[in-house]
Amino acid sequence: MKSLDKVDKRAVENVSTKTYQPSHYKSNNDSEKGLALTHEQVSDTFTEGTIEYKKERNK
């Protein structure tokens, strides 16, 4: 298995410490945009519920 060099370790640590911020939607950074998109998808799922719940609710 290939070990990470110091630059790669810093990059991984930098990404792993990020948390969602509303400003990420307008960011030029791809990882921040991805974090914002993922946050939106998770939020939508929690709001709408799962497909199984929707089927159960509509019976």
C-alpha positions in Angstrom: 0.0 0.0 0.0 1.3 3.4 -0.9 1.9 5.8 1.9 0.9 9.4 1.7 3.6 12.0 1.6 3.5 15.1 3.9 1.7 17.2 1.3 -1.0 14.6 0.7 -1.5 14.2 4.5 -2.0 17.9 4.9 -4.5 18.0 2.0 -6.5 15.1 3.6 -6.5 16.7 7.0 -7.6 20.0 5.5 -10.6 18.4 3.8 -11.5 16.2 6.8 -11.9 19.2 9.1 -14.3 21.1 6.9 -17.9 21.5 8.0 -20.9 22.9 6.1 -21.3 26.6 5.8 -24.0 28.4 3.8 -21.3 30.3 2.0 -20.1 27.1 0.4 -22.8 27.3 -2.3 -21.0 30.3 -3.8 -17.5 29.0 -3.2 -14.9 28.4 -6.0 -13.6 25.4 -4.1 -14.9 22.1 -5.4 -14.8 20.3 -2.1 -16.8 23.1 -0.4 -19.4 23.1 -3.3 -19.6 19.3 -2.9 -20.2 19.6 0.8 -23.0 22.2 0.2 -24.6 19.9 -2.3 -24.4 16.9 0.0 -25.8 18.9 2.9 -28.7 19.9 0.7 -29.4 16.3 -0.4 -29.3 15.0 3.2 -31.5 17.9 4.4 -34.1 17.1 1.6 -34.1 13.5 2.6 -34.7 14.3 6.2 -37.5 16.7 5.3 -39.3 14.5 2.8 -38.6 11.1 4.4 -37.8 7.9 2.6 -39.8 6.4 -0.3 -40.9 3.6 2.1 -42.4 6.2 4.5 -44.2 7.9 1.6 -45.7 4.6 0.4 -46.8 3.8 4.0 -48.3 7.3 4.5 -50.3 7.1 1.2 -52.0 3.8 2.0 
